[in-house]
Structures are given as C-alpha cells and as structure tokens.
Amino acid sequence: VSIPHVTQFAESDITEMESFRQAEKDRAKQQGVRLTPIAFIMKAVVAALKAFPRFNSSLSADGTELVLKQYYHVGVAVDTPQGLIVPNIKSANKMSIREISDEIARLANLSKSRKIKVADLKGSTFTISSLGSFGGKFFTPIINPPEVAILGISKSYNSVLLKDNKLISITNLPISLSYDHRIINGVQGVEFTSRFCEILSD
C-alpha cells in the first residue's frame, strides 16, 4: 500500500555456474555441505549491492533521508507449514559460498521447526525470494520494508541459443527484481539486473 513497486524481469545464463556447482557438489557433500544455487545467487547479489548501494538502503522513518547500509544482511524467504518466514544471513559479504550454503540450510531448518530466533529475522537489508524448486518463470515479489528492493528467483530451464551461427545449449535463470520507485528508477533497475546477471554468468 505504501511502497510504489516496479518489477524488472531478466534472464541470466548460468550454464558455467551450474557446471562448476555440479563439479563441486560431491566434494562439498563429503564435507557435510549442500552446495545449492541460492548460495551462488546470494554471493552475486552482494557483489551487485556493492556496485549499486541504493539497493542496500532504507528510508528514514520520516521519509526525508536515504540511509545507505554498510553491511549486507541478506534475507531468504523460507516456506514453512506456518507460512512464509524470512530469516537473514548476517554479513553475507564476509562468507564463502560454502559458508552461505551452510547458513541458509541451518536457518531454513530452524524456521521449519519453529526454533528460529527473533534476531535471525531482524535487520535484513535485501531479500531473495526463490520459487526455483516449485516452477514458474516470472513473478512480482513484494518488498520487505524497510528494504527498498527484493529479488525473485524462478526455476532454471534449458534452451537453445544461436551463437556464431551455431546452436548451443544453455541454462537460463529467470529473475524478477521489485524495487521502491521512490528510491530507484527504471534505468537503475536495469543496471542492477544487468550487472547481477553478468556476475552470475562469470
């Protein structure tokens, strides 16, 4: 009601990312870590947030000042029998992909067993909402105030691309970025999604 939402849609080529993840998955599993795509996505999100600080901000209570955050607490929406819960990974910028993956699993398990702490639910600066395990292509995620943006992740799919007059198979990841239009304009939204997709494809 109070936030004017705009949603920017894009697709990222995650062929190389998935190839690397699959190669590392067995090794990580032996160390007790489940190497999920969301961990790579979060790492790329943090890099994009550093490049575009307005996305890691909030409005002051009176709406007159923009507060730029110097920390990166990234929320992850978790579906539980009691409804949606959004714990956040504290200082995700200081974590490796494996550490992020481990922390996501820990918080998801606590959320589903209703043992999550209030501290784990407060202080997020940006949120990721993933429907990747359920299906669909694009959607409009709702911003989690006082944050100013949220990234929706849909199910990846394989497609064929014409490159240098040759057909190649790639894996696409549909993304949906909703942002507060009082803070972020359309050009900035496109710049963020373009940079995020570029990072994820590298």
TIRO-2110 file (N, C-alpha, C; in Angstrom, 1 decimal):
// TIRO-2110
0.8, -1.2, 0.0, N, 1, A
0.0, 0.0, 0.0, CA, 1, A
0.9, 1.3, 0.0, C, 1, A
2.0, 1.3, 0.8, N, 2, A
2.8, 2.5, 0.9, CA, 2, A
4.0, 2.5, 0.0, C, 2, A
4.3, 1.4, -0.6, N, 3, A
5.5, 1.4, -1.5, CA, 3, A
5.1, 1.2, -2.9, C, 3, A
5.5, 2.2, -3.8, N, 4, A
5.2, 2.0, -5.2, CA, 4, A
6.2, 1.0, -5.9, C, 4, A
5.7, -0.1, -6.2, N, 5, A
6.5, -1.2, -6.7, CA, 5, A
6.7, -1.1, -8.2, C, 5, A
7.9, -1.4, -8.7, N, 6, A
8.2, -1.6, -10.1, CA, 6, A
8.9, -3.0, -10.1, C, 6, A
8.6, -3.8, -11.1, N, 7, A
9.3, -5.1, -11.2, CA, 7, A
10.0, -5.2, -12.6, C, 7, A
11.3, -5.5, -12.5, N, 8, A
12.2, -5.6, -13.7, CA, 8, A
12.5, -7.1, -13.9, C, 8, A
12.2, -7.6, -15.1, N, 9, A
12.5, -9.0, -15.4, CA, 9, A
13.7, -9.2, -16.3, C, 9, A
14.4, -10.3, -16.0, N, 10, A
15.6, -10.6, -16.8, CA, 10, A
15.9, -12.1, -16.7, C, 10, A
16.8, -12.5, -17.6, N, 11, A
17.3, -13.9, -17.5, CA, 11, A
18.8, -13.9, -17.5, C, 11, A
19.4, -14.8, -16.7, N, 12, A
20.8, -14.9, -16.6, CA, 12, A
21.2, -16.3, -17.1, C, 12, A
22.3, -16.3, -17.9, N, 13, A
22.9, -17.6, -18.4, CA, 13, A
23.8, -18.1, -17.3, C, 13, A
23.3, -19.2, -16.6, N, 14, A
24.0, -19.8, -15.5, CA, 14, A
24.7, -21.1, -15.9, C, 14, A
24.9, -21.3, -17.2, N, 15, A
25.5, -22.6, -17.7, CA, 15, A
26.8, -22.9, -17.0, C, 15, A
27.7, -21.9, -16.9, N, 16, A
29.0, -22.1, -16.3, CA, 16, A
28.9, -22.3, -14.8, C, 16, A
28.0, -21.5, -14.2, N, 17, A
27.8, -21.6, -12.8, CA, 17, A
27.3, -23.0, -12.4, C, 17, A
26.4, -23.6, -13.1, N, 18, A
25.8, -24.9, -12.8, CA, 18, A
26.8, -26.0, -13.1, C, 18, A
27.6, -25.8, -14.1, N, 19, A
28.7, -26.8, -14.4, CA, 19, A
29.7, -26.8, -13.3, C, 19, A
30.1, -25.7, -12.8, N, 20, A
31.0, -25.6, -11.6, CA, 20, A
30.4, -26.2, -10.4, C, 20, A
29.1, -25.8, -10.1, N, 21, A
28.4, -26.3, -8.9, CA, 21, A
28.3, -27.8, -8.9, C, 21, A
27.9, -28.4, -10.1, N, 22, A
27.8, -29.8, -10.1, CA, 22, A
29.2, -30.5, -9.9, C, 22, A
30.2, -29.9, -10.4, N, 23, A
31.6, -30.5, -10.2, CA, 23, A
32.0, -30.4, -8.8, C, 23, A
31.6, -29.4, -8.1, N, 24, A
32.0, -29.2, -6.7, CA, 24, A
31.0, -29.9, -5.7, C, 24, A
29.8, -30.3, -6.2, N, 25, A
28.8, -30.7, -5.3, CA, 25, A
29.2, -32.0, -4.5, C, 25, A
29.7, -33.0, -5.1, N, 26, A
30.1, -34.2, -4.4, CA, 26, A
31.2, -33.9, -3.3, C, 26, A
32.2, -33.1, -3.7, N, 27, A
33.2, -32.8, -2.7, CA, 27, A
32.6, -32.1, -1.5, C, 27, A
31.7, -31.1, -1.8, N, 28, A
31.1, -30.4, -0.7, CA, 28, A
30.3, -31.3, 0.2, C, 28, A
29.6, -32.2, -0.4, N, 29, A
28.7, -33.2, 0.3, CA, 29, A
29.5, -34.0, 1.3, C, 29, A
30.7, -34.4, 0.9, N, 30, A
31.6, -35.1, 1.8, CA, 30, A
32.0, -34.3, 3.0, C, 30, A
32.0, -33.0, 2.9, N, 31, A
32.3, -32.1, 4.0, CA, 31, A
31.0, -31.7, 4.7, C, 31, A
29.9, -32.3, 4.4, N, 32, A
28.6, -32.0, 5.1, CA, 32, A
27.9, -30.7, 4.6, C, 32, A
28.3, -30.3, 3.4, N, 33, A
27.7, -29.0, 2.9, CA, 33, A
26.9, -29.3, 1.6, C, 33, A
25.7, -28.8, 1.6, N, 34, A
24.8, -29.0, 0.4, CA, 34, A
25.0, -27.7, -0.4, C, 34, A
25.7, -27.8, -1.5, N, 35, A
26.0, -26.6, -2.4, CA, 35, A
24.8, -26.3, -3.3, C, 35, A
24.0, -25.3, -2.8, N, 36, A
22.8, -25.0, -3.6, CA, 36, A
23.0, -23.8, -4.5, C, 36, A
22.2, -23.6, -5.5, N, 37, A
22.3, -22.5, -6.4, CA, 37, A
22.1, -21.1, -5.6, C, 37, A
21.2, -21.2, -4.6, N, 38, A
20.9, -19.9, -3.9, CA, 38, A
22.1, -19.3, -3.2, C, 38, A
23.1, -20.1, -2.9, N, 39, A
24.4, -19.6, -2.3, CA, 39, A
25.2, -18.8, -3.3, C, 39, A
25.2, -19.3, -4.5, N, 40, A
25.9, -18.6, -5.6, CA, 40, A
25.2, -17.3, -5.9, C, 40, A
23.8, -17.4, -5.9, N, 41, A
23.0, -16.2, -6.2, CA, 41, A
23.2, -15.2, -5.2, C, 41, A
23.3, -15.6, -3.9, N, 42, A
23.5, -14.6, -2.8, CA, 42, A
24.8, -13.9, -2.9, C, 42, A
25.8, -14.7, -3.3, N, 43, A
27.2, -14.1, -3.5, CA, 43, A
27.2, -13.1, -4.6, C, 43, A
26.5, -13.4, -5.7, N, 44, A
26.3, -12.4, -6.8, CA, 44, A
25.5, -11.2, -6.4, C, 44, A
24.5, -11.4, -5.6, N, 45, A
23.7, -10.3, -5.1, CA, 45, A
24.5, -9.3, -4.3, C, 45, A
25.3, -9.8, -3.4, N, 46, A
26.2, -9.0, -2.6, CA, 46, A
27.1, -8.1, -3.4, C, 46, A
27.7, -8.8, -4.5, N, 47, A
28.6, -8.0, -5.4, CA, 47, A
27.8, -6.9, -6.1, C, 47, A
26.6, -7.2, -6.5, N, 48, A
25.7, -6.2, -7.2, CA, 48, A
25.3, -5.1, -6.3, C, 48, A
25.0, -5.4, -5.0, N, 49, A
24.7, -4.4, -4.0, CA, 49, A
25.8, -3.5, -3.7, C, 49, A
27.0, -4.0, -3.8, N, 50, A
28.2, -3.1, -3.6, CA, 50, A
28.4, -2.2, -4.7, C, 50, A
28.0, -2.6, -5.9, N, 51, A
28.1, -1.8, -7.1, CA, 51, A
27.0, -0.7, -7.2, C, 51, A
25.9, -1.1, -6.6, N, 52, A
24.7, -0.2, -6.6, CA, 52, A
24.2, 0.0, -5.2, C, 52, A
24.8, 0.9, -4.4, N, 53, A
24.5, 1.0, -2.9, CA, 53, A
23.0, 1.4, -2.6, C, 53, A
22.3, 2.0, -3.6, N, 54, A
20.9, 2.4, -3.3, CA, 54, A
20.0, 1.2, -3.0, C, 54, A
20.4, 0.1, -3.6, N, 55, A
19.6, -1.1, -3.4, CA, 55, A
19.8, -1.8, -2.0, C, 55, A
20.8, -1.3, -1.3, N, 56, A
21.1, -1.8, 0.0, CA, 56, A
20.9, -0.6, 1.0, C, 56, A
19.7, 0.0, 0.9, N, 57, A
19.4, 1.2, 1.7, CA, 57, A
18.0, 1.1, 2.3, C, 57, A
17.6, 2.1, 3.0, N, 58, A
16.2, 2.3, 3.5, CA, 58, A
15.9, 3.7, 3.7, C, 58, A
14.7, 4.1, 3.7, N, 59, A
14.2, 5.4, 4.0, CA, 59, A
14.2, 5.7, 5.5, C, 59, A
14.5, 6.9, 5.9, N, 60, A
14.4, 7.2, 7.4, CA, 60, A
12.9, 7.2, 7.7, C, 60, A
12.6, 7.1, 9.0, N, 61, A
11.2, 7.0, 9.5, CA, 61, A
10.3, 8.1, 9.0, C, 61, A
10.9, 9.3, 8.8, N, 62, A
10.0, 10.4, 8.3, CA, 62, A
10.0, 10.5, 6.8, C, 62, A
10.8, 9.6, 6.1, N, 63, A
10.8, 9.6, 4.7, CA, 63, A
11.6, 10.7, 4.0, C, 63, A
12.5, 11.4, 4.8, N, 64, A
13.2, 12.5, 4.2, CA, 64, A
14.7, 12.2, 3.9, C, 64, A
15.2, 11.1, 4.4, N, 65, A
16.6, 10.8, 4.2, CA, 65, A
16.7, 9.3, 3.8, C, 65, A
17.7, 9.1, 2.9, N, 66, A
18.1, 7.8, 2.5, CA, 66, A
19.2, 7.2, 3.3, C, 66, A
19.1, 6.1, 4.0, N, 67, A
20.1, 5.5, 4.8, CA, 67, A
20.8, 4.4, 4.0, C, 67, A
22.1, 4.7, 3.6, N, 68, A
22.8, 3.6, 2.9, CA, 68, A
23.5, 2.7, 3.9, C, 68, A
23.3, 1.4, 3.8, N, 69, A
23.8, 0.4, 4.7, CA, 69, A
25.2, 0.0, 4.3, C, 69, A
26.1, -0.1, 5.3, N, 70, A
27.5, -0.5, 5.0, CA, 70, A
27.7, -2.0, 5.4, C, 70, A
26.6, -2.7, 5.6, N, 71, A
26.6, -4.1, 5.9, CA, 71, A
25.6, -4.8, 5.0, C, 71, A
25.7, -6.1, 4.9, N, 72, A
24.9, -6.9, 3.9, CA, 72, A
24.3, -8.1, 4.6, C, 72, A
23.1, -7.9, 5.2, N, 73, A
22.3, -8.9, 5.8, CA, 73, A
21.2, -9.3, 4.8, C, 73, A
21.4, -10.5, 4.2, N, 74, A
20.6, -10.8, 3.1, CA, 74, A
19.5, -11.8, 3.5, C, 74, A
18.2, -11.4, 3.4, N, 75, A
17.1, -12.3, 3.8, CA, 75, A
16.8, -13.4, 2.7, C, 75, A
16.4, -14.5, 3.2, N, 76, A
15.9, -15.6, 2.3, CA, 76, A
14.6, -16.1, 2.8, C, 76, A
13.6, -15.9, 1.9, N, 77, A
12.2, -16.3, 2.2, CA, 77, A
12.1, -17.9, 2.3, C, 77, A
11.6, -18.4, 3.4, N, 78, A
11.5, -19.8, 3.7, CA, 78, A
10.0, -20.2, 3.8, C, 78, A
9.6, -21.2, 3.1, N, 79, A
8.2, -21.6, 3.1, CA, 79, A
8.1, -22.6, 4.3, C, 79, A
7.2, -22.4, 5.3, N, 80, A
7.0, -23.3, 6.4, CA, 80, A
5.6, -23.6, 6.5, C, 80, A
5.2, -24.7, 7.3, N, 81, A
3.8, -25.0, 7.5, CA, 81, A
3.0, -23.9, 8.1, C, 81, A
3.7, -23.0, 8.8, N, 82, A
3.1, -21.8, 9.4, CA, 82, A
3.0, -20.6, 8.6, C, 82, A
3.6, -20.7, 7.4, N, 83, A
3.6, -19.5, 6.5, CA, 83, A
5.0, -19.1, 6.1, C, 83, A
5.2, -18.0, 5.4, N, 84, A
6.5, -17.5, 5.0, CA, 84, A
7.2, -16.9, 6.1, C, 84, A
8.5, -17.3, 6.3, N, 85, A
9.4, -16.7, 7.3, CA, 85, A
10.6, -16.2, 6.5, C, 85, A
11.2, -15.1, 6.9, N, 86, A
12.3, -14.5, 6.2, CA, 86, A
13.5, -14.3, 7.2, C, 86, A
14.3, -15.3, 7.5, N, 87, A
15.5, -15.1, 8.3, CA, 87, A
16.6, -14.5, 7.4, C, 87, A
17.6, -13.9, 7.9, N, 88, A
18.6, -13.3, 7.1, CA, 88, A
20.0, -13.8, 7.5, C, 88, A
20.9, -13.8, 6.4, N, 89, A
22.3, -14.2, 6.6, CA, 89, A
23.0, -13.0, 7.0, C, 89, A
23.6, -12.9, 8.2, N, 90, A
24.3, -11.7, 8.7, CA, 90, A
25.7, -11.6, 8.0, C, 90, A
26.0, -10.5, 7.5, N, 91, A
27.3, -10.2, 6.9, CA, 91, A
27.7, -11.2, 5.9, C, 91, A
26.7, -11.4, 4.9, N, 92, A
26.9, -12.3, 3.8, CA, 92, A
28.1, -12.0, 3.0, C, 92, A
28.6, -10.8, 3.0, N, 93, A
29.7, -10.3, 2.2, CA, 93, A
31.0, -10.9, 2.8, C, 93, A
31.0, -11.4, 4.0, N, 94, A
32.2, -11.9, 4.6, CA, 94, A
32.3, -13.4, 4.6, C, 94, A
31.3, -14.0, 3.9, N, 95, A
31.2, -15.5, 3.8, CA, 95, A
31.5, -16.1, 2.5, C, 95, A
32.1, -17.3, 2.5, N, 96, A
32.3, -18.0, 1.2, CA, 96, A
31.0, -18.6, 0.8, C, 96, A
31.0, -19.1, -0.4, N, 97, A
29.8, -19.7, -1.0, CA, 97, A
29.4, -20.9, -0.1, C, 97, A
30.3, -21.7, 0.3, N, 98, A
30.0, -22.9, 1.1, CA, 98, A
29.5, -22.5, 2.5, C, 98, A
30.0, -21.4, 3.1, N, 99, A
29.5, -20.9, 4.4, CA, 99, A
28.1, -20.4, 4.2, C, 99, A
27.8, -19.7, 3.1, N, 100, A
26.5, -19.2, 2.9, CA, 100, A
25.5, -20.3, 2.8, C, 100, A
25.9, -21.4, 2.0, N, 101, A
25.0, -22.5, 1.8, CA, 101, A
24.7, -23.2, 3.1, C, 101, A
25.7, -23.3, 3.9, N, 102, A
25.6, -24.0, 5.3, CA, 102, A
24.6, -23.2, 6.2, C, 102, A
24.8, -21.8, 6.1, N, 103, A
24.0, -21.0, 7.0, CA, 103, A
22.5, -20.9, 6.5, C, 103, A
22.3, -21.0, 5.2, N, 104, A
20.9, -21.0, 4.7, CA, 104, A
20.2, -22.3, 5.2, C, 104, A
20.9, -23.4, 5.1, N, 105, A
20.3, -24.7, 5.5, CA, 105, A
20.0, -24.6, 7.0, C, 105, A
20.9, -24.1, 7.8, N, 106, A
20.7, -24.0, 9.2, CA, 106, A
19.5, -23.2, 9.6, C, 106, A
19.4, -22.0, 8.9, N, 107, A
18.3, -21.1, 9.2, CA, 107, A
16.9, -21.7, 8.7, C, 107, A
17.0, -22.3, 7.6, N, 108, A
15.8, -22.9, 7.0, CA, 108, A
15.3, -24.0, 7.9, C, 108, A
16.2, -24.9, 8.4, N, 109, A
15.8, -25.9, 9.4, CA, 109, A
15.2, -25.4, 10.7, C, 109, A
15.8, -24.3, 11.2, N, 110, A
15.3, -23.7, 12.4, CA, 110, A
13.9, -23.0, 12.1, C, 110, A
13.7, -22.5, 11.0, N, 111, A
12.4, -21.8, 10.6, CA, 111, A
11.3, -22.9, 10.5, C, 111, A
11.6, -24.0, 9.9, N, 112, A
10.6, -25.1, 9.7, CA, 112, A
10.3, -25.8, 11.0, C, 112, A
11.2, -25.8, 11.9, N, 113, A
11.0, -26.5, 13.2, CA, 113, A
10.5, -25.5, 14.3, C, 113, A
10.3, -24.2, 13.8, N, 114, A
9.8, -23.1, 14.7, CA, 114, A
10.7, -22.8, 15.9, C, 114, A
12.1, -23.0, 15.6, N, 115, A
13.1, -22.7, 16.6, CA, 115, A
13.9, -21.4, 16.3, C, 115, A
13.5, -20.7, 15.2, N, 116, A
14.2, -19.6, 14.7, CA, 116, A
14.2, -18.5, 15.8, C, 116, A
15.3, -17.8, 16.0, N, 117, A
15.4, -16.7, 16.9, CA, 117, A
15.0, -15.4, 16.3, C, 117, A
14.4, -14.5, 17.1, N, 118, A
14.0, -13.2, 16.6, CA, 118, A
15.1, -12.4, 16.0, C, 118, A
16.3, -12.5, 16.5, N, 119, A
17.5, -11.8, 16.0, CA, 119, A
17.8, -12.2, 14.5, C, 119, A
17.4, -13.5, 14.2, N, 120, A
17.7, -14.0, 12.9, CA, 120, A
16.7, -13.4, 11.9, C, 120, A
15.6, -12.9, 12.4, N, 121, A
14.5, -12.4, 11.5, CA, 121, A
14.6, -10.8, 11.3, C, 121, A
15.5, -10.2, 12.1, N, 122, A
15.6, -8.7, 12.1, CA, 122, A
16.8, -8.3, 11.4, C, 122, A
16.8, -7.0, 10.8, N, 123, A
18.0, -6.4, 10.4, CA, 123, A
18.4, -6.6, 8.9, C, 123, A
17.5, -7.3, 8.1, N, 124, A
17.9, -7.6, 6.7, CA, 124, A
17.9, -6.3, 5.9, C, 124, A
18.8, -6.3, 4.9, N, 125, A
19.0, -5.1, 4.1, CA, 125, A
18.5, -5.4, 2.7, C, 125, A
18.3, -6.6, 2.3, N, 126, A
17.9, -7.0, 1.0, CA, 126, A
17.4, -8.4, 1.1, C, 126, A
16.4, -8.8, 0.3, N, 127, A
15.8, -10.2, 0.4, CA, 127, A
15.8, -10.9, -1.0, C, 127, A
16.0, -12.2, -0.9, N, 128, A
15.9, -13.1, -2.0, CA, 128, A
14.7, -14.0, -1.8, C, 128, A
13.8, -14.1, -2.7, N, 129, A
12.6, -15.0, -2.7, CA, 129, A
12.7, -16.0, -3.8, C, 129, A
12.9, -17.2, -3.5, N, 130, A
13.2, -18.2, -4.5, CA, 130, A
12.0, -19.2, -4.7, C, 130, A
11.5, -19.3, -5.9, N, 131, A
10.5, -20.3, -6.3, CA, 131, A
11.1, -21.4, -7.2, C, 131, A
12.4, -21.4, -7.2, N, 132, A
13.1, -22.3, -8.1, CA, 132, A
12.8, -23.8, -8.0, C, 132, A
12.4, -24.2, -6.8, N, 133, A
12.1, -25.7, -6.7, CA, 133, A
10.7, -26.0, -7.0, C, 133, A
9.9, -24.9, -7.2, N, 134, A
8.4, -25.1, -7.5, CA, 134, A
8.0, -24.9, -8.9, C, 134, A
8.7, -24.1, -9.7, N, 135, A
8.3, -23.9, -11.1, CA, 135, A
8.0, -22.4, -11.3, C, 135, A
7.3, -22.2, -12.5, N, 136, A
7.0, -20.8, -12.9, CA, 136, A
8.2, -20.2, -13.5, C, 136, A
7.9, -19.0, -14.1, N, 137, A
9.0, -18.3, -14.8, CA, 137, A
9.3, -16.9, -14.2, C, 137, A
8.3, -16.1, -14.2, N, 138, A
8.5, -14.7, -13.6, CA, 138, A
7.3, -14.5, -12.6, C, 138, A
7.6, -13.6, -11.6, N, 139, A
6.6, -13.2, -10.7, CA, 139, A
6.9, -11.8, -10.1, C, 139, A
6.0, -11.2, -9.3, N, 140, A
6.3, -9.9, -8.7, CA, 140, A
6.5, -10.1, -7.2, C, 140, A
7.7, -10.2, -6.8, N, 141, A
7.9, -10.3, -5.3, CA, 141, A
7.6, -9.0, -4.6, C, 141, A
7.1, -9.1, -3.4, N, 142, A
6.7, -7.9, -2.6, CA, 142, A
7.8, -7.5, -1.7, C, 142, A
8.2, -6.2, -1.8, N, 143, A
9.3, -5.7, -1.0, CA, 143, A
9.0, -5.8, 0.5, C, 143, A
10.1, -6.2, 1.2, N, 144, A
10.0, -6.4, 2.7, CA, 144, A
10.5, -5.2, 3.4, C, 144, A
9.6, -4.2, 3.8, N, 145, A
10.1, -3.0, 4.4, CA, 145, A
10.9, -3.2, 5.7, C, 145, A
11.8, -2.4, 6.0, N, 146, A
12.2, -1.1, 5.4, CA, 146, A
13.1, -1.2, 4.2, C, 146, A
13.3, -2.4, 3.7, N, 147, A
14.2, -2.6, 2.5, CA, 147, A
13.5, -1.9, 1.3, C, 147, A
14.4, -1.7, 0.2, N, 148, A
13.9, -0.9, -0.9, CA, 148, A
13.8, -1.8, -2.2, C, 148, A
14.3, -3.1, -2.0, N, 149, A
14.2, -4.0, -3.2, CA, 149, A
14.2, -5.4, -2.8, C, 149, A
13.8, -6.3, -3.7, N, 150, A
13.7, -7.8, -3.4, CA, 150, A
13.9, -8.5, -4.7, C, 150, A
14.7, -9.6, -4.7, N, 151, A
15.0, -10.3, -5.9, CA, 151, A
14.2, -11.7, -5.9, C, 151, A
13.4, -11.9, -6.9, N, 152, A
12.7, -13.2, -7.1, CA, 152, A
13.4, -14.1, -8.0, C, 152, A
13.6, -15.3, -7.6, N, 153, A
14.3, -16.3, -8.4, CA, 153, A
13.3, -17.4, -8.8, C, 153, A
13.2, -17.7, -10.1, N, 154, A
12.3, -18.8, -10.6, CA, 154, A
13.1, -20.0, -11.0, C, 154, A
12.4, -21.0, -11.5, N, 155, A
13.1, -22.3, -11.9, CA, 155, A
13.9, -22.1, -13.2, C, 155, A
15.1, -22.6, -13.1, N, 156, A
16.0, -22.5, -14.3, CA, 156, A
15.5, -23.5, -15.3, C, 156, A
15.9, -23.2, -16.6, N, 157, A
15.4, -24.1, -17.7, CA, 157, A
16.5, -24.1, -18.8, C, 157, A
16.5, -25.2, -19.5, N, 158, A
17.5, -25.3, -20.7, CA, 158, A
16.8, -24.7, -21.9, C, 158, A
17.7, -24.1, -22.7, N, 159, A
17.2, -23.5, -24.0, CA, 159, A
18.3, -23.6, -25.0, C, 159, A
18.0, -23.3, -26.3, N, 160, A
19.0, -23.3, -27.3, CA, 160, A
19.2, -21.9, -27.8, C, 160, A
20.5, -21.5, -27.9, N, 161, A
20.9, -20.2, -28.3, CA, 161, A
21.7, -20.3, -29.6, C, 161, A
21.5, -19.3, -30.5, N, 162, A
22.2, -19.2, -31.8, CA, 162, A
23.4, -18.3, -31.5, C, 162, A
24.6, -18.8, -31.5, N, 163, A
25.8, -18.0, -31.3, CA, 163, A
26.9, -18.4, -32.3, C, 163, A
27.4, -17.3, -33.0, N, 164, A
28.3, -17.5, -34.1, CA, 164, A
27.8, -18.5, -35.1, C, 164, A
26.6, -18.4, -35.5, N, 165, A
25.9, -19.3, -36.4, CA, 165, A
25.9, -20.8, -36.0, C, 165, A
26.0, -21.0, -34.7, N, 166, A
26.0, -22.4, -34.2, CA, 166, A
24.9, -22.4, -33.0, C, 166, A
24.2, -23.5, -33.0, N, 167, A
23.3, -23.7, -31.9, CA, 167, A
24.0, -24.3, -30.7, C, 167, A
23.8, -23.7, -29.5, N, 168, A
24.4, -24.2, -28.3, CA, 168, A
23.3, -24.3, -27.2, C, 168, A
23.5, -25.2, -26.3, N, 169, A
22.5, -25.4, -25.2, CA, 169, A
23.0, -24.6, -24.0, C, 169, A
22.1, -23.8, -23.4, N, 170, A
22.4, -23.0, -22.2, CA, 170, A
21.4, -23.2, -21.2, C, 170, A
21.7, -22.9, -19.9, N, 171, A
20.8, -22.9, -18.8, CA, 171, A
20.4, -21.5, -18.4, C, 171, A
19.2, -21.2, -18.5, N, 172, A
18.7, -19.8, -18.2, CA, 172, A
18.1, -19.8, -16.8, C, 172, A
18.3, -18.7, -16.1, N, 173, A
17.7, -18.5, -14.8, CA, 173, A
16.8, -17.2, -14.9, C, 173, A
15.5, -17.3, -14.8, N, 174, A
14.6, -16.1, -14.8, CA, 174, A
14.7, -15.4, -13.4, C, 174, A
14.8, -14.1, -13.5, N, 175, A
14.8, -13.3, -12.2, CA, 175, A
13.8, -12.2, -12.3, C, 175, A
13.3, -11.8, -11.2, N, 176, A
12.3, -10.7, -11.1, CA, 176, A
12.7, -9.8, -9.9, C, 176, A
13.1, -8.6, -10.3, N, 177, A
13.6, -7.6, -9.3, CA, 177, A
12.5, -6.6, -9.0, C, 177, A
11.9, -6.5, -7.8, N, 178, A
11.0, -5.5, -7.5, CA, 178, A
11.7, -4.4, -6.7, C, 178, A
11.4, -3.1, -6.9, N, 179, A
12.1, -2.1, -6.2, CA, 179, A
11.1, -0.9, -5.9, C, 179, A
11.5, -0.1, -4.9, N, 180, A
10.7, 1.0, -4.5, CA, 180, A
11.0, 2.2, -5.4, C, 180, A
10.0, 2.6, -6.2, N, 181, A
10.2, 3.6, -7.2, CA, 181, A
10.4, 5.0, -6.7, C, 181, A
10.3, 5.2, -5.4, N, 182, A
10.6, 6.5, -4.8, CA, 182, A
12.1, 6.6, -4.6, C, 182, A
12.8, 5.5, -4.6, N, 183, A
14.3, 5.4, -4.4, CA, 183, A
15.0, 5.1, -5.6, C, 183, A
14.5, 4.2, -6.4, N, 184, A
15.2, 3.6, -7.5, CA, 184, A
14.4, 3.8, -8.8, C, 184, A
15.0, 4.3, -9.9, N, 185, A
14.3, 4.4, -11.1, CA, 185, A
14.5, 3.3, -12.1, C, 185, A
13.9, 3.3, -13.2, N, 186, A
13.9, 2.2, -14.1, CA, 186, A
15.3, 1.9, -14.7, C, 186, A
16.1, 2.9, -15.0, N, 187, A
17.4, 2.8, -15.5, CA, 187, A
18.3, 2.1, -14.5, C, 187, A
18.2, 2.5, -13.2, N, 188, A
19.0, 1.9, -12.1, CA, 188, A
18.6, 0.4, -12.0, C, 188, A
17.3, 0.1, -12.1, N, 189, A
16.8, -1.3, -12.0, CA, 189, A
17.4, -2.2, -13.1, C, 189, A
17.4, -1.7, -14.3, N, 190, A
18.0, -2.4, -15.4, CA, 190, A
19.5, -2.6, -15.2, C, 190, A
20.2, -1.5, -14.7, N, 191, A
21.6, -1.6, -14.5, CA, 191, A
21.9, -2.7, -13.4, C, 191, A
21.1, -2.7, -12.4, N, 192, A
21.3, -3.7, -11.3, CA, 192, A
21.1, -5.2, -11.9, C, 192, A
20.0, -5.4, -12.6, N, 193, A
19.8, -6.8, -13.1, CA, 193, A
20.9, -7.2, -14.1, C, 193, A
21.3, -6.2, -15.0, N, 194, A
22.3, -6.5, -16.0, CA, 194, A
23.6, -6.9, -15.3, C, 194, A
24.0, -6.1, -14.3, N, 195, A
25.2, -6.4, -13.5, CA, 195, A
25.1, -7.7, -12.8, C, 195, A
24.0, -8.0, -12.1, N, 196, A
23.8, -9.2, -11.4, CA, 196, A
23.9, -10.4, -12.4, C, 196, A
23.3, -10.4, -13.5, N, 197, A
23.3, -11.5, -14.5, CA, 197, A
24.7, -11.7, -15.0, C, 197, A
25.4, -10.6, -15.2, N, 198, A
26.8, -10.6, -15.7, CA, 198, A
27.7, -11.4, -14.7, C, 198, A
27.5, -11.0, -13.4, N, 199, A
28.3, -11.7, -12.3, CA, 199, A
28.0, -13.1, -12.2, C, 199, A
26.7, -13.5, -12.3, N, 200, A
26.3, -14.9, -12.2, CA, 200, A
26.8, -15.7, -13.4, C, 200, A
26.9, -15.1, -14.5, N, 201, A
27.3, -15.8, -15.7, CA, 201, A
28.9, -16.0, -15.8, C, 201, A
29.6, -15.3, -14.9, N, 202, A
31.0, -15.3, -14.9, CA, 202, A
31.6, -16.5, -14.1, C, 202, A
END
